[in-house]
Amino acid sequence: MAAGWADNKDVMKIYQKITPVLIFAVVFMESCGQEASFKLQHSSGFARENELVKMDRSVFEKKLGKLPEGKFISLTGKDAGVPLQFDDLNLDGKWDEVVFLYSFEPASTVELKFKVTDDKPLTKNILAHVRQKRKNSDNTFGADLLTDQVPAGQPNTDFSKAALPPYLTEGPAWENDKVGFRIYMDIRNTKDIWGKTTSKMMMDTVGVDPKVIYHHLAPWGMDILAVGKSLGAGSLALSVPRKGQKDTLVRLGGLNMGKIVYQRIADGPVRAVFTMNYPAWNVLGDGKMASLTEEISIWGGQYFYESKITLKNAPKGAKLVTGIVNLKSHNSQEINVNNVRGLYTFDKQSENDDELGMAVLLKKEHFAAFGQTPNDGTDVMNTYTVYMPVPVSGEPVSFRFYAGWAPTDKTFTTAEGFKQFLTNEAKKYGNPIVIK
């Protein structure tokens, strides 16, 4: 029998081809039957609620072997109910990262167990969302767009001539269960804040009916920020040295900004991620083009969005700048906790004339200086500024922009409450969760 098998060359060729596949299948089936465990360590002496945990695909493959296409990961044991999100960050059709929210006791280590599954774990509880929608010819708005772009010099909407803008709420909006933001996708390119009093995702419905004014308080919340000619809620600029002049702020906006490209990366249920790309920014108007990409993310349970900026071909000596509008605030305060720096304001500065705290937190390696713009006579005005080094070697510079509105949470009804909140946030930001 064995000799007959060996003498049949065609059969041997088939056997040689299928044997590696069979061996891989057996090995993978065995790994599927096993649980991979990881320890998550939180070393600081304070609790952390809804901490975002990010685990790269390669972390799982080191313990479970290479994951075939179409396979996912699920939590087992007592943590089986924690929602997982699978993000394809490089848009190659295969997930790169698993993210989930987890709450930690002070100075604690937890062990989580995972296994390979055929089906993506689903959840109905949506905690983060981003959307960009264009207006249809019948004044409705279309489906969420994966990508969109506007040409250089895109004007802002003249509402005396048009009841609705070409894009819902004038550009991309992103939100979680606590707060929302938007960016005007036109020459203004300024970020704004949605104050929320509901945990529901609202950005697909706000602004669709021109008779419902979102600058007025509604059961869900409202647009709470006046931005004017400031940097609003974390908009971007460059500080560029010019011969014979003081450093001059050049906002990422205006006719020299070039076209804007929006790209959605991930859309809940745990985290939303998108990019705004400016591939031809003529910073000084001299034809020398810079290219900037801002990756913005927001996740459930938090009061901030996170910005990661990459920049190529910036003018020599430039610094990256973000800031907080100060149209209604009387002063700014600084935070210096471990390796985190921050600038914040707190005042009756919402459009509802109630308490609103705003802040920028960033790690010290991404911090250069704090400042303040003039309140007249310049392109960027009424802004408390945060200066950062220009990104080098492809590594992004990042910051977090916070918005704490009193109607959302009583923590934000006093300056002391907001300060203590930010101090705790800085401690967490500077002490990331360690995965072992």
C-alpha positions as CSV (number, residue, x, y, z in Angstrom):
1,M,0.0,0.0,0.0
2,A,2.8,2.4,1.0
3,A,4.8,1.5,-2.1
4,G,1.8,2.0,-4.4
5,W,1.3,5.4,-2.8
6,A,4.9,6.4,-3.3
7,D,5.0,5.1,-6.9
8,N,2.1,7.4,-7.9
9,K,3.9,10.6,-8.7
10,D,0.7,12.6,-9.4
11,V,-0.7,11.7,-6.0
12,M,2.6,12.6,-4.3
13,K,2.5,16.0,-5.9
14,I,-1.0,16.7,-4.7
15,Y,0.0,15.4,-1.2
16,Q,3.0,17.8,-1.1
17,K,0.8,20.7,-2.1
18,I,-1.9,20.1,0.5
19,T,0.3,19.1,3.4
20,P,1.5,22.6,4.3
21,V,-2.1,23.8,4.2
22,L,-3.3,21.0,6.4
23,I,-0.5,21.6,8.9
24,F,-1.3,25.3,9.0
25,A,-5.0,24.6,9.5
26,V,-4.3,22.2,12.3
27,V,-2.0,24.6,14.0
28,F,-4.4,27.5,13.6
29,M,-7.3,25.3,14.9
30,E,-5.3,24.5,17.9
31,S,-4.5,28.2,18.5
32,C,-8.2,29.0,18.2
33,G,-8.9,26.5,20.9
34,Q,-6.5,28.3,23.2
35,E,-7.0,31.6,24.9
36,A,-4.3,34.3,24.7
37,S,-4.0,36.3,27.9
38,F,-2.6,39.7,28.4
39,K,-2.0,41.8,31.5
40,L,-2.9,45.5,31.5
41,Q,-1.0,47.4,34.2
42,H,-2.1,50.8,35.6
43,S,0.6,51.9,38.1
44,S,-0.8,55.2,39.3
45,G,-2.8,55.7,42.5
46,F,-6.1,56.8,40.9
47,A,-9.0,55.2,39.1
48,R,-9.4,55.5,35.4
49,E,-12.8,55.4,33.8
50,N,-13.4,54.4,30.2
51,E,-9.7,54.2,29.4
52,L,-9.1,53.5,25.7
53,V,-7.0,50.4,25.3
54,K,-5.3,49.8,21.9
55,M,-3.9,46.4,20.9
56,D,-2.2,45.9,17.6
57,R,-2.9,42.9,15.4
58,S,0.7,41.8,15.8
59,V,0.3,41.6,19.5
60,F,-2.3,38.9,19.1
61,E,-0.4,37.1,16.3
62,K,2.7,36.7,18.5
63,K,0.6,34.5,20.8
64,L,-2.0,33.0,18.5
65,G,-0.1,32.7,15.2
66,K,-0.9,34.6,12.0
67,L,-4.6,35.4,11.8
68,P,-6.2,34.4,8.4
69,E,-8.4,36.9,6.6
70,G,-11.8,37.3,8.0
71,K,-10.9,36.3,11.6
72,F,-11.5,38.4,14.6
73,I,-10.9,38.4,18.4
74,S,-13.3,38.2,21.3
75,L,-12.9,38.7,25.0
76,T,-13.8,35.7,27.2
77,G,-14.6,35.1,30.8
78,K,-15.9,37.9,33.0
79,D,-14.9,40.6,30.5
80,A,-16.8,39.0,27.6
81,G,-19.3,41.8,27.5
82,V,-16.8,44.6,26.8
83,P,-17.4,45.9,23.2
84,L,-14.5,45.6,20.8
85,Q,-13.8,47.6,17.7
86,F,-11.6,46.5,14.8
87,D,-10.0,49.4,13.0
88,D,-8.3,49.3,9.5
89,L,-6.0,52.2,10.0
90,N,-4.1,51.9,6.8
91,L,-7.3,51.2,4.7
92,D,-5.9,48.0,3.2
93,G,-9.1,46.0,3.9
94,K,-7.7,44.2,7.0
95,W,-8.0,45.3,10.6
96,D,-4.9,46.5,12.2
97,E,-5.9,47.3,15.7
98,V,-8.5,46.2,18.4
99,V,-9.7,49.0,20.6
100,F,-12.0,48.9,23.7
101,L,-12.8,50.9,26.8
102,Y,-11.9,49.6,30.2
103,S,-12.1,51.0,33.7
104,F,-9.2,50.5,36.1
105,E,-9.0,50.6,39.9
106,P,-6.1,52.6,41.4
107,A,-2.7,50.9,41.0
108,S,-4.1,47.8,39.5
109,T,-3.2,45.0,37.1
110,V,-5.9,43.1,35.2
111,E,-5.6,39.9,33.1
112,L,-7.8,39.7,30.0
113,K,-8.3,36.6,27.9
114,F,-9.0,36.6,24.2
115,K,-9.7,34.0,21.6
116,V,-10.1,33.9,17.8
117,T,-13.6,34.0,16.3
118,D,-15.2,33.9,12.9
119,D,-17.6,36.7,13.5
120,K,-16.9,40.3,14.4
121,P,-18.4,41.0,17.9
122,L,-21.2,43.6,17.5
123,T,-22.7,46.1,19.9
124,K,-25.8,48.4,19.7
125,N,-24.3,50.9,22.1
126,I,-22.7,53.5,19.9
127,L,-20.3,55.8,21.9
128,A,-18.4,57.6,19.1
129,H,-19.3,58.8,15.6
130,V,-17.9,61.0,12.8
131,R,-19.8,62.0,9.7
132,Q,-19.5,64.1,6.5
133,K,-22.6,64.6,4.4
134,R,-23.3,66.5,1.3
135,K,-26.5,68.2,0.4
136,N,-28.7,66.7,-2.3
137,S,-30.6,68.7,-4.9
138,D,-33.8,68.4,-2.9
139,N,-32.2,69.9,0.2
140,T,-31.9,66.6,2.0
141,F,-28.4,65.3,3.0
142,G,-26.9,62.1,1.6
143,A,-25.2,59.2,3.2
144,D,-22.1,59.4,5.3
145,L,-19.1,59.8,3.0
146,L,-15.9,57.8,3.3
147,T,-14.0,60.5,1.6
148,D,-14.7,64.0,0.4
149,Q,-12.8,67.1,-0.8
150,V,-13.3,70.8,-1.6
151,P,-11.1,72.9,-3.9
152,A,-8.8,75.7,-2.9
153,G,-10.7,78.9,-2.0
154,Q,-13.9,77.1,-1.0
155,P,-16.1,80.0,0.3
156,N,-18.1,79.8,3.5
157,T,-21.9,79.6,3.1
158,D,-23.8,82.9,2.7
159,F,-26.9,82.1,4.7
160,S,-28.7,85.2,3.4
161,K,-28.8,83.4,0.0
162,A,-28.9,79.7,1.0
163,A,-30.9,78.1,3.8
164,L,-28.6,75.1,4.0
165,P,-24.8,74.8,3.5
166,P,-23.4,72.3,0.9
167,Y,-22.3,70.0,3.7
168,L,-24.3,69.2,6.8
169,T,-23.3,71.8,9.6
170,E,-20.7,73.2,7.1
171,G,-18.3,70.3,7.4
172,P,-17.3,67.1,9.2
173,A,-18.7,66.7,12.8
174,W,-17.5,64.2,15.4
175,E,-18.9,63.3,18.7
176,N,-19.1,60.8,21.6
177,D,-21.5,60.3,24.4
178,K,-20.3,63.5,26.2
179,V,-19.4,66.2,23.7
180,G,-19.2,67.0,20.0
181,F,-17.1,69.1,17.6
182,R,-17.1,70.2,14.0
183,I,-14.7,71.9,11.5
184,Y,-15.8,74.3,8.8
185,M,-14.7,72.7,5.5
186,D,-14.0,76.0,3.7
187,I,-11.5,78.9,3.8
188,R,-12.3,79.5,7.6
189,N,-11.2,75.9,8.6
190,T,-12.1,76.6,12.2
191,K,-13.2,74.1,14.9
192,D,-16.3,74.6,16.9
193,I,-18.0,72.8,19.9
194,W,-21.3,71.0,20.3
195,G,-22.4,71.0,23.9
196,K,-24.4,67.8,24.7
197,T,-26.9,66.9,27.3
198,T,-27.6,63.5,25.9
199,S,-25.4,60.4,25.4
200,K,-27.1,59.7,22.0
201,M,-25.3,60.4,18.7
202,M,-26.9,63.5,17.3
203,M,-24.7,64.7,14.5
204,D,-26.7,63.0,11.7
205,T,-29.8,65.0,12.6
206,V,-28.5,68.4,13.8
207,G,-28.7,71.0,11.0
208,V,-30.9,69.1,8.6
209,D,-33.8,71.4,9.1
210,P,-33.0,75.1,8.6
211,K,-36.1,76.1,10.7
212,V,-34.5,74.4,13.8
213,I,-31.7,76.7,14.9
214,Y,-28.8,74.8,16.6
215,H,-27.5,78.0,18.2
216,H,-30.6,77.7,20.5
217,L,-30.7,75.3,23.5
218,A,-32.5,72.1,22.6
219,P,-33.1,68.9,24.6
220,W,-29.9,67.4,23.1
221,G,-27.7,70.5,23.6
222,M,-26.5,73.2,21.2
223,D,-23.6,74.9,19.4
224,I,-22.0,76.5,22.4
225,L,-19.0,78.4,20.9
226,A,-18.5,81.7,19.1
227,V,-15.2,81.6,17.2
228,G,-14.9,84.8,15.2
229,K,-11.4,85.2,13.8
230,S,-9.8,83.1,16.5
231,L,-8.4,79.5,16.4
232,G,-11.6,78.4,18.0
233,A,-11.5,74.9,19.6
234,G,-8.0,73.8,18.6
235,S,-7.7,75.0,15.0
236,L,-4.2,75.1,13.5
237,A,-1.7,77.8,12.4
238,L,2.1,78.2,11.9
239,S,4.3,80.7,13.6
240,V,6.7,81.7,10.8
241,P,9.8,84.0,11.3
242,R,9.9,86.7,8.7
243,K,12.9,89.0,8.2
244,G,12.6,92.3,9.9
245,Q,9.3,91.3,11.6
246,K,8.2,89.5,14.7
247,D,7.0,85.9,14.3
248,T,3.8,86.0,12.4
249,L,0.9,83.6,12.8
250,V,-0.4,82.1,9.5
251,R,-3.6,80.2,10.0
252,L,-4.4,77.0,8.3
253,G,-7.1,78.6,6.2
254,G,-7.7,81.3,3.6
255,L,-7.0,81.3,-0.1
256,N,-3.4,79.9,0.3
257,M,-4.6,76.7,2.2
258,G,-5.2,74.8,-1.1
259,K,-7.7,72.0,-1.3
260,I,-9.0,70.0,1.7
261,V,-9.4,66.2,1.7
262,Y,-11.5,64.4,4.3
263,Q,-11.0,60.7,4.9
264,R,-13.0,58.6,7.4
265,I,-10.9,55.9,9.0
266,A,-13.1,54.5,11.7
267,D,-16.7,55.2,12.8
268,G,-17.6,53.6,16.2
269,P,-18.9,52.0,18.2
270,V,-16.0,52.8,20.6
271,R,-13.8,55.2,18.6
272,A,-14.2,57.5,15.6
273,V,-11.1,58.5,13.5
274,F,-10.7,60.7,10.4
275,T,-8.1,62.7,8.7
276,M,-8.1,66.2,7.2
277,N,-5.4,66.5,4.6
278,Y,-4.0,69.8,3.1
279,P,-1.6,68.7,0.4
280,A,-0.8,72.1,-1.1
281,W,-0.6,74.7,1.6
282,N,1.2,77.8,0.2
283,V,2.1,79.1,3.7
284,L,3.9,82.3,2.8
285,G,2.3,82.8,-0.6
286,D,5.6,82.3,-2.3
287,G,4.7,79.1,-4.2
288,K,6.6,76.8,-1.8
289,M,4.1,74.2,-0.8
290,A,3.8,72.5,2.6
291,S,1.7,69.5,3.2
292,L,-0.2,68.9,6.5
293,T,-2.3,66.1,7.7
294,E,-4.3,66.1,10.9
295,E,-5.7,62.9,12.3
296,I,-8.5,63.5,14.7
297,S,-10.0,60.8,17.0
298,I,-12.6,60.7,19.7
299,W,-13.8,57.8,21.9
300,G,-16.5,57.1,24.4
301,G,-16.6,58.5,28.0
302,Q,-14.2,61.4,27.5
303,Y,-14.5,65.2,27.1
304,F,-11.8,65.7,24.4
305,Y,-10.7,64.9,20.9
306,E,-7.1,64.0,20.2
307,S,-5.2,65.6,17.3
308,K,-2.1,64.1,15.6
309,I,-0.4,66.3,13.1
310,T,2.2,65.5,10.5
311,L,3.8,68.3,8.4
312,K,6.2,68.3,5.5
313,N,8.2,71.2,3.9
314,A,7.3,73.8,6.5
315,P,9.1,77.1,6.3
316,K,12.4,77.2,8.1
317,G,12.1,78.0,11.8
318,A,8.3,77.6,11.9
319,K,6.4,76.3,14.9
320,L,3.0,74.6,14.9
321,V,0.3,76.5,16.9
322,T,-3.1,75.7,18.2
323,G,-5.3,77.6,20.6
324,I,-8.4,78.4,22.5
325,V,-10.8,81.3,21.6
326,N,-10.8,84.0,24.3
327,L,-13.7,86.2,23.1
328,K,-15.5,85.7,26.5
329,S,-12.8,84.6,28.9
330,H,-10.9,87.0,31.1
331,N,-7.7,85.0,31.6
332,S,-6.0,81.7,31.0
333,Q,-4.4,79.3,33.4
334,E,-1.5,76.8,33.0
335,I,-1.1,73.2,34.1
336,N,2.2,71.4,34.7
337,V,1.8,67.8,35.9
338,N,4.6,65.3,35.5
339,N,5.4,65.3,31.8
340,V,2.2,67.0,30.7
341,R,1.6,70.7,30.1
342,G,-1.7,72.4,29.6
343,L,-3.5,75.7,29.0
344,Y,-7.1,76.3,30.0
345,T,-9.8,78.8,30.4
346,F,-13.0,78.7,32.5
347,D,-15.7,81.3,32.4
348,K,-19.3,82.0,31.5
349,Q,-18.3,81.8,27.9
350,S,-20.8,79.5,26.2
351,E,-23.3,80.8,23.8
352,N,-25.9,79.8,26.4
353,D,-24.2,82.2,28.8
354,D,-23.3,79.5,31.2
355,E,-20.0,77.9,32.4
356,L,-17.7,76.4,29.9
357,G,-14.1,75.2,30.4
358,M,-11.7,74.6,27.5
359,A,-8.2,73.3,27.5
360,V,-5.3,72.0,25.5
361,L,-3.2,69.3,27.1
362,L,0.0,67.9,25.5
363,K,3.1,66.0,26.5
364,K,6.2,68.0,27.3
365,E,8.1,66.7,24.3
366,H,5.4,68.3,22.1
367,F,5.4,71.7,24.0
368,A,7.3,74.8,23.1
369,A,5.5,77.8,24.6
370,F,2.2,79.5,25.6
371,G,1.1,82.9,24.2
372,Q,-1.7,85.2,23.3
373,T,-2.7,86.9,20.1
374,P,-3.6,90.6,19.7
375,N,-7.3,91.2,19.7
376,D,-7.3,93.4,16.6
377,G,-5.2,94.2,13.5
378,T,-4.1,90.6,12.8
379,D,-5.5,87.6,10.9
380,V,-5.6,85.4,14.0
381,M,-7.2,87.2,16.9
382,N,-8.8,86.6,20.3
383,T,-6.8,83.4,21.0
384,Y,-4.7,81.9,23.8
385,T,-2.0,80.0,21.9
386,V,0.0,76.8,22.4
387,Y,3.2,76.5,20.4
388,M,4.6,73.1,19.4
389,P,7.7,72.0,17.4
390,V,7.1,71.1,13.8
391,P,6.9,67.4,13.4
392,V,10.1,65.7,12.1
393,S,10.9,62.3,10.7
394,G,7.3,61.5,10.0
395,E,6.5,61.4,13.8
396,P,3.3,63.3,14.6
397,V,2.9,66.0,17.2
398,S,-0.2,65.6,19.2
399,F,-2.5,67.4,21.7
400,R,-5.9,66.9,23.3
401,F,-8.6,69.6,23.2
402,Y,-11.1,69.5,26.1
403,A,-14.6,71.0,26.4
404,G,-16.4,70.9,29.7
405,W,-19.9,72.4,29.6
406,A,-21.8,72.9,32.9
407,P,-25.2,71.5,31.6
408,T,-23.4,68.3,30.6
409,D,-21.9,67.6,34.0
410,K,-21.9,69.5,37.4
411,T,-18.1,69.0,37.6
412,F,-17.9,71.9,35.2
413,T,-20.0,74.4,37.1
414,T,-17.0,75.7,39.0
415,A,-13.4,76.7,38.1
416,E,-12.1,74.5,40.9
417,G,-14.0,71.5,39.6
418,F,-12.7,72.0,36.1
419,K,-9.1,72.5,37.3
420,Q,-9.3,69.3,39.3
421,F,-10.7,67.4,36.4
422,L,-7.9,68.6,34.1
423,T,-5.3,67.7,36.8
424,N,-6.6,64.2,36.8
425,E,-6.7,64.1,33.1
426,A,-3.0,65.2,32.9
427,K,-2.0,62.4,35.3
428,K,-3.7,59.8,33.1
429,Y,-2.3,61.3,29.9
430,G,1.2,61.1,31.3
431,N,0.8,57.5,32.6
432,P,-0.4,55.2,29.8
433,I,-1.7,51.7,30.4
434,V,1.1,49.1,29.9
435,I,0.2,45.9,28.0
436,K,2.2,42.8,28.9
